[in-house]
């Protein structure tokens, strides 16, 4: 593996995890996850181009142990390397979500986290273009659409 996946994204960004470091957990993707990370990095280049700013990756690939440690879903697309949590430098996350939603960009899932001003995007097949908002007051913890 070289350090760069694409022009703007690195393997370090894709596999970095503070939780893994603190708890001494491995967060090394296997060959299949590496392929998914490469696909995702190309898709993230499209997101970066669309938004016109640098993207700060807060979470990308998670090994099963890391995903469990952070309380991630057992079916999380972070486990495959298809999902990325990020912030757009100097931009409001909700405005970025609306811009992504209005674009021709295909994705599986886009989630806005209002209390953290960040987004989650997944490029796992099928590309359903599902949009949700994190809502701790709803039964599932999420509600459909890019709400208030």
Buried (B, 14 or more C-beta within 10 A) or exposed (E): EEEEBBEBBBBEBBBBBEBBEEEEBEBEBEEEBBEBBBBBBEBBBBBBEBBEEEBEBBBBBBBEBBBEBBEBEEEBBBBBBBBBBBBBEEBEBBEBBBBBBEEEBEBBBBBBBBEEBBBBBBBBEEBEEBBBBBBEEEEEEBBEEBBE
